[in-house]
């Protein structure tokens, strides 16, 4: 999709559709809206007067220009009340606008940016947010469909600036919005892939491709090297599968020092059957997305490199399948994590935390300054928060506040959940240092505490995306299937750290 900033006379716009946003309660036409209304002989004024249009949020009305201006049709886009417009509402509007015009086979459009001038959001932010909504909202995963789409894809979008200075700001916003949204779509693509295609080796191949394109250092450890590091969690989970595990380390250096400012650690279970503690067959196919955390950190570090942020970031992805077989890990087994701690296996379906334990232990050897792990970890979190908010845990409140703010800016809700010592007690074992399941009740918090045991004193955050990684209902720029959460939050967090 070609998205560009332009300037010029709105009456001369030649794209098929001219989009004119306006606020609810706007009783006097001004600027571009007034100029077009005069060319149309007062049609827009009449529609407002007759209350045929009101400017309510997400209200979309198309009228044909009948040759009175160069654009074939005018699309009136309701912004809702001026005082209630937020960046995330702009994302939602952009997505819904594109889907509406796509369904009407409108392959190109120009969006007049003048209406946003009074919103209090600067042109760069508006442009970035619009582009995010457009690219995220237009996402489809049709790789394995042989039937052609029944609609015309949108190929060209112009953002019409008021001044040359605004155009420069809009161009910068377009570039950033594209990088961020395409990163989220990459994570969506990876998580929507069937597990017979996206194996541990394949996810390592994608990471290698991202690294080579963006000057990112990468190491991919195979089974023998994983054994040398004594990563009992990753090895234990992988031993039931014919697919060999991979341990992926990606290093982006945005400044000359060797210190690692932040490690992003993503769970990479490319298919989770539950192992010997087999999951019910119903909806088990959705477990192809159990590597969404790993996908999010691969996508995020690629975007961070493209944005050329002055910060050093490491992404770590332990990748494997969790399968039942004669060689699979059993309930009752005891394994040893890389840092030497022993774990009693209560359920082989509590496998993600075992691989993350090795990953956090590895990150500690790198002496990282802070770390965030991302995982589709617990059904408990999904039950508690639905698919609207990501469960957020941490051992440093200032750091937790930073990621909550980053999520708010991205439109990705991060909701802090408790980590009282009582939840830690649930993980105590009679035969090992820890057990890998604290039971059904308080499961999200006890699982977070299990991971925290391997963070040491390093500022750490755990994001449980079991609910937010997918959605079965389309909502604006969130398309049915994988959502790409929390890629944009991670990017926002790293931007703020780089600017600090």
MARSETOR-936618 format. One line per field, with one value per residue (C-alpha): residue in three letters; x, y, z. Coordinates in nm, 3 decimals. Layout:
<recs>
rest (ala	...)
u (X	...)
v (Y	...)
w (Z	...)
</recs>
This chain:
<recs>
rest (unk	unk	unk	unk	unk	unk	unk	unk	unk	unk	unk	unk	unk	unk	unk	unk	unk	unk	unk	unk	unk	unk	unk	unk	unk	unk	unk	unk	unk	unk	unk	unk	unk	unk	unk	unk	unk	unk	unk	unk	unk	unk	unk	unk	unk	unk	unk	unk	unk	unk	unk	unk	unk	unk	unk	unk	unk	unk	unk	unk	unk	unk	unk	unk	unk	unk	unk	unk	unk	unk	unk	unk	unk	unk	unk	unk	unk	unk	unk	unk	unk	unk	unk	unk	unk	unk	unk	unk	unk	unk	unk	unk	unk	unk	unk	unk	unk	unk	unk	unk	unk	unk	unk	unk	unk	unk	unk	unk	unk	unk	unk	unk	unk	unk	unk	unk	unk	unk	unk	unk	unk	unk	unk	unk	unk	unk	unk	unk	unk	unk	unk	unk	unk	unk	unk	unk	unk	unk	unk	unk	unk	unk	unk	unk	unk	unk	unk	unk	unk	unk	unk	unk	unk	unk	unk	unk	unk	unk	unk	unk	unk	unk	unk	unk	unk	unk	unk	unk	unk	unk	unk	unk	unk	unk	unk	unk	unk	unk	unk	unk	unk	unk	unk	unk	unk	unk	unk	unk	unk	unk	unk	unk	unk	unk	unk	unk	unk	unk	unk	unk	unk	unk	unk	unk	unk	unk	unk	unk	unk	unk	unk	unk	unk	unk	unk	unk	unk	unk	unk	unk	unk	unk	unk	unk	unk	unk	unk	unk	unk	unk	unk	unk	unk	unk	unk	unk	unk	unk	unk	unk	unk	unk	unk	unk	unk	unk	unk	unk	unk	unk	unk	unk	unk	unk	unk	unk	unk	unk	unk	unk	unk	unk	unk	unk	unk	unk	unk	unk	unk	unk	unk	unk	unk	unk	unk	unk	unk	unk	unk	unk	unk	unk	unk	unk	unk	unk	unk	unk	unk	unk	unk	unk	unk	unk	unk	unk	unk	unk	unk	unk	unk	unk	unk	unk	unk	unk	unk	unk	unk	unk	unk	unk	unk	unk	unk	unk	unk	unk	unk	unk	unk	unk	unk	unk	unk	unk	unk	unk	unk	unk	unk	unk	unk	unk	unk	unk	unk	unk	unk	unk	unk	unk	unk	unk	unk	unk	unk	unk	unk	unk	unk	unk	unk	unk	unk	unk	unk	unk	unk	unk	unk	unk	unk	unk	unk	unk	unk	unk	unk	unk	unk	unk	unk	unk	unk	unk	unk	unk	unk	unk	unk	unk	unk	unk	unk	unk	unk	unk	unk	unk	unk	unk	unk	unk	unk	unk	unk	unk	unk	unk	unk	unk	unk	unk	unk	unk	unk	unk	unk	unk	unk	unk	unk	unk	unk	unk	unk	unk	unk	unk	unk	unk	unk	unk	unk	unk	unk	unk	unk	unk	unk	unk	unk	unk	unk	unk	unk	unk	unk	unk	unk	unk	unk	unk	unk	unk	unk	unk	unk	unk	unk	unk	unk	unk	unk	unk	unk	unk	unk	unk	unk	unk	unk	unk	unk	unk	unk	unk	unk	unk	unk	unk	unk	unk	unk	unk	unk	unk	unk	unk	unk	unk	unk	unk	unk	unk	unk	unk	unk	unk	unk	unk	unk	unk	unk	unk	unk	unk	unk	unk)
u (0.000	0.134	0.073	0.215	0.183	0.069	-0.025	-0.252	-0.601	-0.860	-1.088	-0.818	-0.777	-0.788	-0.809	-1.137	-1.253	-1.194	-1.234	-1.347	-1.338	-1.553	-1.661	-2.003	-2.189	-2.000	-2.261	-2.036	-1.837	-1.483	-1.163	-1.159	-1.510	-1.650	-1.453	-1.592	-1.943	-1.941	-1.833	-2.119	-2.373	-2.427	-2.500	-2.298	-2.459	-2.802	-2.721	-2.610	-2.913	-3.149	-2.951	-2.889	-2.532	-2.425	-2.052	-2.096	-1.794	-1.749	-2.032	-1.938	-2.144	-2.060	-2.192	-2.102	-1.945	-2.111	-1.808	-1.824	-1.476	-1.211	-1.269	-1.546	-1.703	-1.678	-1.670	-1.782	-1.614	-1.759	-1.494	-1.736	-1.704	-1.387	-1.314	-1.335	-1.104	-0.801	-0.519	-0.668	-1.004	-0.820	-0.672	-1.018	-1.160	-0.885	-0.938	-1.316	-1.289	-1.059	-1.275	-1.587	-1.425	-1.264	-1.606	-1.724	-1.428	-1.275	-0.909	-0.770	-0.844	-0.721	-0.775	-0.794	-0.586	-0.720	-0.997	-0.742	-0.565	-0.798	-0.775	-0.465	-0.274	0.018	0.031	0.309	0.115	-0.209	-0.034	0.136	-0.190	-0.386	-0.125	-0.124	-0.503	-0.495	-0.227	-0.352	-0.716	-0.639	-0.457	-0.572	-0.417	-0.515	-0.189	-0.352	-0.677	-0.691	-1.001	-0.939	-1.070	-1.413	-1.314	-1.061	-0.765	-0.685	-0.356	-0.306	-0.376	-0.277	-0.275	-0.348	-0.146	-0.235	0.117	0.462	0.574	0.279	0.369	0.717	0.564	0.310	0.581	0.772	0.453	0.379	0.724	0.705	0.345	0.433	0.730	0.530	0.218	0.411	0.597	0.264	0.146	0.463	0.383	0.027	0.154	0.386	0.119	-0.143	0.088	-0.004	0.230	0.335	0.489	0.608	0.837	1.114	1.357	1.124	1.084	1.465	1.475	1.240	1.453	1.762	1.591	1.487	1.838	2.009	1.783	1.831	2.196	2.107	2.355	2.203	2.296	2.080	2.169	2.078	2.019	2.386	2.463	2.144	2.260	2.602	2.426	2.224	1.889	1.678	1.350	1.378	1.522	1.253	0.967	1.118	1.198	0.856	0.877	1.053	1.117	1.450	1.452	1.619	1.738	1.749	1.946	1.918	2.130	2.058	2.325	2.202	2.490	2.860	2.856	2.830	2.568	2.228	1.962	1.672	1.611	1.283	1.210	0.933	0.782	0.822	0.611	0.526	0.258	0.134	-0.054	-0.010	0.234	0.148	-0.099	-0.287	-0.521	-0.883	-0.906	-1.163	-0.989	-0.645	-0.564	-0.545	-0.227	-0.035	-0.030	0.146	0.458	0.294	0.529	0.832	0.682	0.624	0.987	1.125	0.893	0.965	1.343	1.319	1.116	1.351	1.641	1.451	1.376	1.751	1.690	1.994	1.966	2.097	1.830	1.853	1.568	1.566	1.331	1.334	1.155	1.017	0.704	0.531	0.419	0.323	0.529	0.724	1.014	0.806	0.853	0.617	0.428	0.638	0.971	1.229	1.434	1.717	1.705	2.017	2.079	2.078	1.731	1.531	1.165	0.910	0.678	0.316	0.169	0.348	0.096	0.264	0.557	0.606	0.735	1.001	1.144	1.123	1.310	1.607	1.573	1.572	1.862	2.053	1.965	2.107	2.445	2.443	2.397	2.102	1.974	1.606	1.392	1.039	0.904	0.598	0.399	0.062	0.099	-0.221	-0.588	-0.636	-0.532	-0.764	-1.053	-0.972	-0.924	-1.086	-0.918	-0.922	-0.625	-0.285	-0.199	0.101	0.332	0.664	0.917	0.979	0.680	0.846	0.919	0.564	0.426	0.638	0.500	0.142	0.192	0.348	0.046	-0.200	-0.029	-0.050	-0.413	-0.304	-0.435	-0.181	-0.351	-0.137	-0.219	-0.104	0.219	0.166	0.402	0.108	0.113	0.482	0.403	0.181	0.491	0.668	0.752	0.828	1.083	1.245	1.312	0.989	0.695	0.580	0.215	0.066	-0.282	-0.593	-0.674	-0.461	-0.288	-0.178	-0.008	0.157	0.286	0.428	0.597	0.753	0.912	1.015	1.230	1.466	1.479	1.697	1.730	1.698	1.395	1.154	0.807	0.596	0.317	0.058	-0.100	-0.306	-0.622	-0.500	-0.287	-0.599	-0.955	-1.253	-1.439	-1.329	-1.289	-1.158	-0.794	-0.804	-0.876	-1.011	-0.717	-0.385	-0.372	0.001	-0.029	0.200	0.442	0.351	0.369	0.720	0.832	0.683	0.855	1.195	1.146	1.083	1.386	1.601	1.483	1.538)
v (0.000	0.342	0.608	0.957	1.316	1.573	1.941	2.125	2.255	2.019	2.084	1.940	1.609	1.331	1.022	0.839	0.921	1.242	1.184	1.485	1.424	1.650	1.671	1.609	1.931	2.128	2.388	2.602	2.469	2.596	2.523	2.226	2.117	2.459	2.478	2.145	2.233	2.549	2.350	2.107	2.387	2.349	1.975	1.908	2.204	2.073	1.725	1.876	2.102	1.811	1.601	1.339	1.347	1.437	1.368	1.091	0.870	0.617	0.769	0.725	0.887	0.883	1.130	1.158	1.481	1.454	1.621	1.937	1.856	1.623	1.345	1.103	1.090	1.260	1.051	1.237	1.080	1.147	1.207	1.224	1.499	1.705	1.677	1.297	1.229	1.018	0.864	0.517	0.642	0.777	0.428	0.274	0.530	0.473	0.097	0.118	0.375	0.151	-0.157	0.039	0.174	-0.160	-0.325	-0.062	-0.134	0.208	0.142	0.488	0.792	1.126	1.214	1.586	1.645	1.994	1.877	1.720	2.054	2.150	1.814	1.899	1.604	1.719	1.633	1.374	1.185	1.202	1.072	0.790	0.691	0.701	0.487	0.235	0.206	0.178	-0.093	-0.289	-0.262	-0.377	-0.689	-1.026	-1.372	-1.545	-1.724	-2.064	-1.957	-2.038	-1.824	-1.461	-1.176	-1.043	-0.682	-0.438	-0.380	-0.020	0.059	0.437	0.680	1.048	1.252	1.610	1.860	2.224	2.363	2.250	2.236	2.010	1.792	1.727	1.630	1.406	1.233	1.154	1.019	0.802	0.646	0.567	0.443	0.210	0.058	0.002	-0.137	-0.366	-0.506	-0.591	-0.750	-0.960	-1.096	-1.164	-1.351	-1.568	-1.654	-1.727	-1.973	-2.340	-2.531	-2.771	-2.470	-2.262	-2.510	-2.409	-2.416	-2.197	-1.936	-1.927	-1.873	-1.576	-1.427	-1.474	-1.296	-1.000	-0.978	-0.981	-0.705	-0.477	-0.516	-0.715	-0.965	-1.311	-1.644	-1.953	-2.230	-2.586	-2.884	-2.968	-2.607	-2.593	-2.910	-2.753	-2.461	-2.714	-2.560	-2.830	-2.642	-2.603	-2.952	-3.108	-2.948	-3.037	-3.403	-3.532	-3.374	-3.480	-3.109	-3.005	-2.693	-2.363	-2.090	-1.757	-1.450	-1.123	-0.820	-0.468	-0.210	0.146	0.295	0.226	0.084	-0.291	-0.275	-0.423	-0.171	-0.412	-0.777	-0.876	-1.244	-1.423	-1.767	-1.961	-2.278	-2.338	-2.589	-2.680	-3.008	-3.002	-3.293	-3.593	-3.363	-3.354	-3.064	-3.130	-3.175	-2.894	-2.577	-2.735	-2.601	-2.254	-2.365	-2.295	-1.939	-2.033	-1.868	-1.523	-1.392	-1.500	-1.351	-1.019	-0.978	-1.074	-0.819	-0.552	-0.571	-0.549	-0.228	-0.089	-0.137	0.031	0.330	0.349	0.405	0.493	0.199	-0.158	-0.428	-0.808	-1.038	-1.396	-1.667	-2.026	-2.216	-2.569	-2.781	-2.944	-3.289	-3.624	-3.931	-4.212	-3.973	-3.684	-3.526	-3.674	-3.534	-3.615	-3.564	-3.326	-3.107	-2.860	-2.509	-2.340	-2.148	-2.470	-2.451	-2.774	-2.798	-3.070	-3.118	-3.110	-3.055	-3.084	-2.829	-2.563	-2.571	-2.210	-2.099	-2.373	-2.242	-1.885	-1.986	-2.087	-1.770	-1.540	-1.732	-1.679	-1.307	-1.278	-1.401	-1.109	-0.865	-0.691	-0.374	-0.470	-0.736	-0.801	-1.148	-1.199	-1.522	-1.677	-1.825	-1.896	-1.960	-1.798	-1.460	-1.503	-1.580	-1.281	-1.015	-1.154	-1.050	-0.679	-0.630	-0.795	-0.923	-0.724	-0.823	-0.684	-0.644	-0.272	-0.036	0.246	0.004	-0.135	0.220	0.279	-0.020	0.063	0.413	0.265	0.037	0.323	0.517	0.211	0.142	-0.188	-0.211	-0.336	-0.426	-0.482	-0.795	-0.881	-1.054	-1.099	-1.341	-1.579	-1.655	-1.744	-2.001	-2.188	-2.290	-2.464	-2.829	-3.112	-3.273	-2.981	-2.609	-2.529	-2.695	-2.575	-2.526	-2.357	-2.488	-2.350	-2.063	-1.751	-1.928	-1.615	-1.472	-1.796	-1.848	-1.495	-1.570	-1.883	-1.675	-1.406	-1.662	-1.648	-1.268	-1.209	-0.843	-0.717	-0.491	-0.730	-0.733	-1.031	-0.983	-1.261	-1.229	-1.549	-1.344	-1.050	-1.238	-1.341	-1.227	-1.409	-1.086	-0.801	-0.466	-0.180	-0.250	-0.578	-0.840	-1.189	-1.416	-1.303	-0.940	-0.863	-0.750	-0.630	-0.538	-0.168	-0.143	-0.292	-0.046	0.248	0.133	0.110	0.452	0.609	0.434	0.553	0.912	0.909)
w (0.000	-0.101	0.166	0.113	0.230	-0.029	-0.047	-0.287	-0.357	-0.213	-0.510	-0.739	-0.553	-0.814	-0.597	-0.634	-0.280	-0.082	0.292	0.495	0.873	1.093	1.457	1.606	1.687	1.423	1.320	1.102	0.810	0.772	0.582	0.345	0.444	0.356	0.029	-0.088	0.031	-0.183	-0.488	-0.424	-0.396	-0.020	-0.019	0.297	0.477	0.383	0.513	0.844	0.862	0.800	1.051	0.786	0.911	1.265	1.284	1.539	1.601	1.316	1.110	0.742	0.466	0.092	-0.163	-0.532	-0.654	-0.999	-1.153	-0.937	-0.801	-0.936	-0.676	-0.778	-0.434	-0.096	0.220	0.533	0.838	1.182	1.450	1.741	2.001	1.974	2.346	2.332	2.039	2.135	1.936	1.971	1.844	1.539	1.485	1.509	1.266	1.012	1.023	0.992	0.712	0.508	0.559	0.457	0.140	0.058	0.069	-0.181	-0.413	-0.357	-0.424	-0.346	-0.133	-0.004	0.362	0.444	0.757	0.834	1.069	1.305	1.348	1.633	1.811	2.014	1.863	1.646	1.273	1.315	1.583	1.383	1.070	1.261	1.426	1.099	0.924	1.209	1.188	0.808	0.793	1.094	0.983	0.628	0.751	0.622	0.644	0.323	0.243	0.212	0.040	-0.330	-0.393	-0.491	-0.274	-0.369	-0.311	-0.450	-0.222	-0.127	-0.299	-0.262	0.022	0.030	0.350	0.244	0.450	0.506	0.488	0.374	0.740	0.822	0.524	0.666	1.003	0.832	0.628	0.949	1.108	0.803	0.817	1.189	1.168	0.882	1.067	1.386	1.215	0.980	1.281	1.447	1.122	1.105	1.452	1.334	1.028	1.236	1.492	1.227	1.048	1.085	1.316	1.041	0.864	1.160	1.335	1.578	1.286	1.080	1.354	1.376	0.999	1.024	1.302	1.085	0.794	1.015	1.158	0.819	0.685	0.987	1.090	1.402	1.544	1.584	1.737	1.697	1.940	1.843	2.070	2.140	2.244	2.453	2.629	2.696	2.870	3.077	2.987	3.146	3.098	2.722	2.678	2.898	2.708	2.369	2.438	2.333	1.986	1.668	1.603	1.756	1.977	1.899	2.136	1.951	2.064	1.866	1.958	1.835	1.915	1.885	2.084	2.126	2.480	2.533	2.810	2.729	2.826	2.795	2.710	2.545	2.607	2.420	2.471	2.146	2.177	1.811	1.907	2.254	2.281	2.659	2.636	2.855	3.038	2.708	2.637	2.530	2.153	2.115	1.994	2.031	1.684	1.836	2.013	1.693	1.831	2.155	2.014	1.997	2.266	2.064	1.748	1.927	2.033	1.690	1.528	1.791	1.766	1.386	1.418	1.685	1.444	1.158	1.384	1.462	1.833	2.044	2.282	2.306	2.297	2.311	2.209	2.340	2.211	2.340	2.060	2.072	2.043	2.342	2.228	2.387	2.304	2.463	2.520	2.657	2.998	3.259	3.557	3.861	3.681	3.825	3.591	3.647	3.499	3.360	3.685	3.888	4.043	4.037	3.935	4.002	3.705	3.821	3.475	3.142	3.016	3.232	2.991	2.881	3.220	3.206	2.878	3.007	3.323	3.107	2.897	3.202	3.352	3.028	3.027	3.378	3.251	3.004	3.295	3.126	3.296	3.274	3.109	2.987	2.914	2.698	2.696	2.624	2.969	3.161	3.104	3.444	3.304	3.007	3.241	3.463	3.193	2.879	2.557	2.639	2.876	2.911	3.257	3.381	3.665	3.783	4.061	4.003	4.015	3.820	3.537	3.550	3.528	3.217	3.032	3.131	2.985	2.669	2.631	2.679	2.399	2.174	2.259	2.418	2.775	3.030	3.360	3.669	3.869	4.223	4.322	4.696	4.872	4.922	4.549	4.574	4.841	4.593	4.394	4.683	4.623	4.867	4.633	4.445	4.478	4.292	4.126	3.785	3.875	4.180	4.104	3.942	4.177	4.138	3.851	3.665	3.975	4.086	3.730	3.730	4.062	3.913	3.637	3.885	4.066	3.767	3.731	4.037	4.132	3.774	3.710	3.539	3.385	3.282	3.026	3.010	2.665	2.684	2.626	2.418	2.163	1.972	1.920	1.775	1.709	1.483	1.662	1.449	1.374	1.570	1.308	1.386	1.462	1.603	1.719	1.725	2.089	2.250	1.966	1.959	2.339	2.339	2.071	2.263	2.583	2.414	2.250	2.592	2.741	2.451	2.501	2.880)
</recs>
